[in-house]
């Protein structure tokens, strides 16, 4: 027989017998278990407030890596954006001018790729919805562009006679693009040391390097001079296009002569206000100088164009 348990009662100075029934025992066990659970929960909350779990540390490291990648991609995107702006200008200034068609409407500029920061704060369902909408927009834009290029193809067939006259190659042999010394735009004049608009491209090459006509045309003028742009040739290609070849050494054509793209018209020199042997080359459209790098499309790949754009922006001083 189990021994009874008593508890002293200070009010009446007697010992009260404790309830030792099964239900009382169960109730006491429930209370003990509840107290343990509450204490365990409190300890877990306190621990989580001051210490990271292994999973949380892993997620934190992943987030830091993603942010690093995001910064790297942002820098690369900035470079790509610069190149794409030049490509858009090429598309507008060359193909649209040649084919007399309006540029394809691109709509408002937008980020095609969702940034990592946005992804971390966006629900999966929302990501799928946004991606689907952008995909539809890209498909529609692709169909619109394809239709526009079909129109350009038809216009191009109708203007076959015009294409040989368009300046479309580099005026000297420069497949690896290493001979470009100064690009189009504002540059420091090598003699006057002032910031001045440089309306062409300088190709650094040894004296005597062959110079080629960049399109079919007629020699409009031949000038021999020891000042300014030195010995130079202007070729009229028709359709509003002219090209200028300056700082030459020997001139191999005369005024009024017809030339074909690729014909040798002279050699590189160091004449005029030149500080080193080079060729100064310009393209003029309707009497206004335009950036010659937009007119090398027959011999350059898209990757070469990207390199050429970056190279032409780097040099800070012209050669003439």
C-alpha positions in Angstrom: 0.0 0.0 0.0 1.4 3.4 -1.1 2.2 5.8 1.7 0.1 8.9 2.0 1.7 12.3 1.7 0.9 15.3 3.9 1.5 19.1 3.6 1.7 21.4 6.7 -1.0 24.1 6.8 0.3 27.1 8.8 -3.2 28.6 9.2 -4.6 25.9 11.4 -1.2 24.3 12.4 -2.3 20.9 11.0 -1.0 18.6 8.3 -3.4 18.3 5.4 -3.4 15.1 3.4 -2.4 15.6 -0.3 -4.7 14.4 -3.0 -2.9 11.4 -4.5 -5.5 10.3 -6.9 -4.7 9.4 -10.6 -6.3 12.5 -12.0 -4.2 14.7 -9.6 -1.0 13.0 -10.6 -1.9 13.5 -14.3 -2.6 17.1 -13.8 0.7 17.7 -12.0 2.5 16.0 -14.9 0.7 18.2 -17.4 1.8 21.3 -15.4 5.4 20.1 -15.3 5.5 19.3 -19.0 3.9 22.7 -19.9 6.4 24.5 -17.8 9.3 22.7 -19.5 7.9 23.5 -22.9 7.5 27.2 -22.1 11.0 27.4 -20.7 12.3 25.6 -23.9 10.5 28.1 -26.2 11.8 31.1 -24.2 15.4 29.8 -24.4 15.0 29.1 -28.2 13.7 32.7 -28.8 16.5 34.2 -26.7 19.1 32.1 -28.6 17.7 33.1 -32.0 17.8 36.8 -31.1 21.5 36.8 -30.3 22.9 33.9 -32.3 22.5 32.8 -36.0 21.7 29.3 -36.9 23.9 27.4 -39.4 21.2 27.8 -42.0 20.9 31.6 -41.4 24.7 31.9 -41.7 24.6 30.1 -45.0 21.9 32.3 -46.3 23.7 35.4 -45.2 26.9 34.3 -47.1 24.8 33.5 -50.2 23.2 37.0 -50.1 26.7 38.6 -49.8 27.9 36.6 -52.8 24.8 37.6 -54.8 25.3 41.2 -54.0 28.9 41.0 -55.1 27.8 39.4 -58.4 25.1 42.1 -58.8 27.8 44.8 -58.5 30.0 43.1 -61.1 27.1 42.6 -63.5 26.1 46.2 -63.0 29.5 47.4 -64.1 29.5 45.0 -67.1 26.0 46.2 -68.0 27.2 49.8 -68.0 29.8 48.9 -70.6 27.3 47.0 -72.7 24.9 50.0 -72.5 27.6 52.3 -73.9 28.2 49.9 -76.8 24.5 49.5 -77.5 24.0 53.2 -77.6 26.6 53.4 -80.3 25.0 50.4 -82.1 21.6 52.2 -82.1 23.3 55.3 -83.6 24.9 53.1 -86.2 21.5 51.6 -87.0 19.9 55.0 -87.3 22.7 56.9 -89.1 23.7 54.3 -91.5 21.0 51.8 -92.4 18.1 54.2 -92.0 19.9 56.9 -94.0 20.8 54.5 -96.7 17.4 52.9 -97.0 15.4 56.0 -96.2 13.3 54.3 -93.5 12.2 55.3 -90.1 14.1 53.7 -87.1 12.3 50.9 -85.4 10.5 52.2 -82.3 12.0 50.6 -79.2 9.6 52.2 -76.7 10.7 53.3 -73.3 14.0 52.0 -72.0 13.7 49.2 -69.4 15.8 46.7 -67.6 15.3 43.4 -69.3 16.9 41.4 -66.5 15.3 41.6 -63.0 18.0 42.6 -60.5 19.0 40.4 -57.7 17.8 42.9 -55.1 14.3 42.8 -56.7 14.3 39.0 -56.8 15.1 38.8 -53.1 12.1 40.9 -52.3 9.6 39.5 -54.8 7.2 36.5 -54.5 7.8 33.6 -56.8 4.3 34.1 -58.4 5.1 37.8 -59.1 8.5 36.9 -60.7 6.8 34.5 -63.1 4.2 37.1 -64.0 6.7 39.8 -64.7 9.0 37.5 -66.7 6.0 36.3 -68.8 5.0 39.9 -69.6 8.5 40.9 -70.5 8.9 37.8 -72.7 5.7 38.7 -74.5 7.0 42.2 -75.0 10.3 40.9 -76.4 8.4 38.6 -78.8 6.3 41.4 -80.1 9.3 43.7 -80.5 11.1 40.9 -82.3 8.2 40.5 -84.7 8.1 44.2 -85.3 11.8 44.4 -85.9 11.6 41.4 -88.3 8.9 43.1 -90.3 11.0 46.3 -90.5 14.0 44.5 -91.8 11.9 42.8 -94.4 11.0 46.4 -95.6 14.7 47.3 -95.5 15.6 44.2 -97.6 13.1 45.3 -100.3 14.4 48.9 -100.2 18.0 47.6 -100.3 17.3 45.6 -103.5 16.0 48.7 -105.1 19.1 50.7 -104.1 21.8 48.2 -105.2 23.5 50.9 -107.3 23.9 53.1 -104.3 25.6 50.6 -102.0 29.0 50.5 -103.7 29.3 54.3 -103.3 28.7 54.3 -99.5 32.1 54.5 -97.6 32.1 51.0 -95.9 35.7 50.0 -95.2 38.8 51.3 -93.4 41.1 53.4 -95.5 44.2 51.5 -94.5 44.9 47.8 -93.7 43.9 47.6 -90.0 42.3 44.2 -89.3 43.4 44.0 -85.7 42.3 47.7 -85.0 45.6 48.6 -83.4 46.4 51.5 -85.8 43.6 53.8 -84.5 45.4 56.6 -82.7 42.6 59.1 -82.1 38.9 59.0 -82.6 36.1 61.3 -83.6 35.1 64.0 -81.0 36.6 66.6 -78.8 40.4 66.1 -78.4 43.5 68.0 -77.3 45.2 69.6 -80.3 48.8 68.3 -80.4 50.3 71.7 -81.2 47.9 74.3 -79.8 47.2 72.3 -76.7 43.5 73.3 -76.6 40.4 71.2 -76.6 39.2 71.1 -80.2 36.6 69.2 -82.2 38.4 66.4 -84.1 36.1 65.6 -87.1 37.8 62.4 -88.2 39.9 59.4 -87.2 43.7 59.3 -87.1 45.3 56.0 -88.2 48.9 55.7 -87.0 51.0 54.0 -89.7 54.5 54.2 -91.3 55.1 56.6 -94.1 54.4 54.9 -97.4 51.5 52.7 -96.1 48.9 52.4 -98.9 45.6 54.3 -98.6 42.5 52.9 -100.1 39.3 54.6 -101.4 36.5 53.5 -99.0 33.7 53.7 -101.7 33.2 54.2 -105.4 33.3 57.9 -106.4 35.1 60.7 -108.2 38.1 62.6 -107.0 36.7 66.1 -106.3 39.9 67.8 -105.2 43.6 67.2 -104.8 45.6 69.6 -102.5 49.3 69.7 -101.8 50.2 71.8 -98.8 52.7 72.0 -95.9 50.1 73.5 -93.6 46.8 72.6 -92.0 45.8 69.0 -93.1 48.8 68.9 -95.5 48.5 66.8 -98.7 44.9 65.7 -99.0 42.2 64.2 -101.3 38.4 64.6 -101.3 36.3 62.0 -103.0 32.7 62.6 -103.9 30.7 59.4 -103.7 27.4 60.9 -104.6 24.2 60.5 -102.5 25.5 63.2 -100.2 28.6 61.3 -99.2 32.2 62.6 -99.4 35.4 61.3 -97.8 38.6 63.2 -96.9 42.1 61.7 -96.7 44.7 64.0 -95.2 48.3 64.3 -94.0 49.3 62.1 -96.9 52.8 61.6 -98.4 52.2 60.6 -102.0 49.0 61.3 -103.9 48.3 58.7 -106.6 45.2 60.1 -108.3 44.2 63.3 -110.0 41.2 65.5 -109.9 38.2 64.1 -111.8 39.4 60.5 -111.8 36.8 57.8 -111.0 37.8 55.3 -108.3 36.4 52.1 -107.0 36.3 50.9 -103.4 39.7 49.4 -102.5 41.7 51.3 -105.1 45.0 52.7 -103.8 44.8 56.5 -103.9 48.1 57.4 -102.1 50.3 56.7 -99.1 50.4 57.7 -95.5 52.6 60.7 -94.7 53.4 63.3 -92.1 52.5 66.5 -94.0 50.7 69.6 -92.6 50.4 70.3 -88.9 51.2 66.7 -88.0 53.2 65.4 -85.1 53.7 61.8 -86.4 53.1 59.8 -89.6 49.4 59.0 -89.8 46.3 59.3 -92.0 43.5 61.7 -91.0 40.3 60.3 -92.4 36.8 61.9 -92.5 33.4 61.0 -93.7 31.0 63.9 -94.6 27.2 63.4 -95.1 25.5 66.4 -96.8 28.4 68.6 -96.0 28.6 67.7 -92.3 31.3 65.4 -90.7 30.0 62.2 -89.1 31.8 59.6 -87.1 33.7 57.4 -89.5 33.5 54.3 -87.3 29.9 54.0 -88.4 31.2 53.4 -91.9 33.4 50.3 -91.5 30.5 47.8 -91.5 31.7 45.7 -94.5 34.8 44.4 -92.9 34.1 44.4 -89.1 32.2 41.9 -87.0 29.9 43.1 -84.2 32.6 42.2 -81.7 35.1 44.4 -83.7 32.6 47.2 -83.6 32.5 46.9 -79.8 36.3 47.1 -79.6 36.4 50.0 -82.1 33.9 52.0 -80.1 35.9 51.6 -76.9 39.3 52.3 -78.6 38.0 55.5 -80.3 36.8 56.9 -76.9 40.1 56.3 -75.1 42.6 58.6 -76.9 42.7 62.2 -75.6 44.9 63.9 -78.2 44.7 64.0 -81.9 47.7 63.8 -84.3 46.8 66.9 -86.3 
